[in-house]
Amino acid sequence: MGYAIALIFGYLLGSIPFGLLITRAAGLGDVRKIGSGNIGATNVLRTGNKGLAAATLLLDALKGTAAALIAGHFSPDFGLLAGFGAFLGHLFPIWLGFKGGKGVATYLGVLLGLAWQGMLVFAVVWLAMAFLFRYSSLAALAAAVVVPIALYFMSTPQIAGLFALMSLIVFIKHRANISRLLAGAEGKIGAKG
């Protein structure tokens, strides 16, 4: 019973669509109608408002952190499940017809809650790739490959396994981005659209 509660708690917390709520509150309308149509920070950045994009990134990450830490207070297994639930909630929010973001910020937040060293690895890889190539999606995908491998050596097998699964889901959610990257048509960081 506790496992189900942890998963549902995480899911509900993760399903709060901060990118959509923030842009609407700022009078910018529905962020799903611009750029990639995504509710995440990269698409919010396409509004031209860096502050709103940063707020979206922070809040989307912190909902993953909060889920993992709060549930993890009761049991490490609950923390894992709630973190995974938050990730799934961001990807498939019930309030938006199960059409959410791609999960990168929430993934990062769950990392912070469960294995902060992995968050540092993710941040270093993402920043390096973003600086070199200017593609948020490519940076996220590269980091998603490196993190589970790093966690295998730095954390528990359960945490490494969870992030291997989450990384696989990140790749699935980025299918269109991968196609655009291969075609040379992916939008670069900071491009309005």
Buried (B, 14 or more C-beta within 10 A) or exposed (E): EEBEBBBBBBBBBBBBBBBBBBBEEBEBEEBBEBBBEBBBBBBBBBBEBEEBBEBBBBBBBBBBBBBBBBBBEEBBBBBBBBBBBBBBBBBBBEEBEEEBBBBBBBBBBBBBBBBEBBBBBBBEBBEEBBEEBBBBBBBBBBBBBBBBBBBBEBBBEEBBBBBBEBBEBBBEBBEBBBEBBEEEEBBEBEEEE
